[in-house]
Amino acid sequence: MELDTATAFTPLASLAGGVLIGLSAVMVMALFGRIAGISGITRGVMGALTPGAAGIGDAGWRIGFVLGLIAAPLAVATATGALPRQTVPDALPGMAIAGLVVGVGTALGSGCTSGHGVCGLARLSPRSFAAVGTFMAAAFATVFILRHLV
């Protein structure tokens, strides 16, 4: 499998995306007093949808957040006539393993890149600085190994 090493430079789209992510993080904290960490939000949705699960009280905003993530590309398709282009490799076994490793990592690290990287760093959380340093080092090592050694 040949990997595409070209990366498009999209400063305006990247800035707009960053502003929207920051705005959503601020809104979740202001409106619900919670951190906008996707793994925690998703865990709360799954817990609320599981029969007999506790913590159904705040499921509404969590479900709305996840539905917003799903609706965003559909809104782009409605506005532009095409879904956003995705450049995800078609190596499904590798993606499944990667997803499993990320899931285990978010459970062990008590959060994900959005919870620690966006919200935790903004709050100057020492735990988030350690978590971000750890997962960035793991990401650098993974990219180096996959791009240069494998």
Buried (B, 14 or more C-beta within 10 A) or exposed (E): EEEEEEEEEEEEEEEEEEEEBBEBBBEBBEEBEBBBBBBBBBBBBEBBEEEEEEEBEBBEBBBEBBEEEEEEEEEEEEEEEEEEEEEEEEEEEEEEEEEEEBBEBBEEBBBBBBBBBBBBEBEEBEEBEEBBEBBEEEEEEEEEEEEEEE
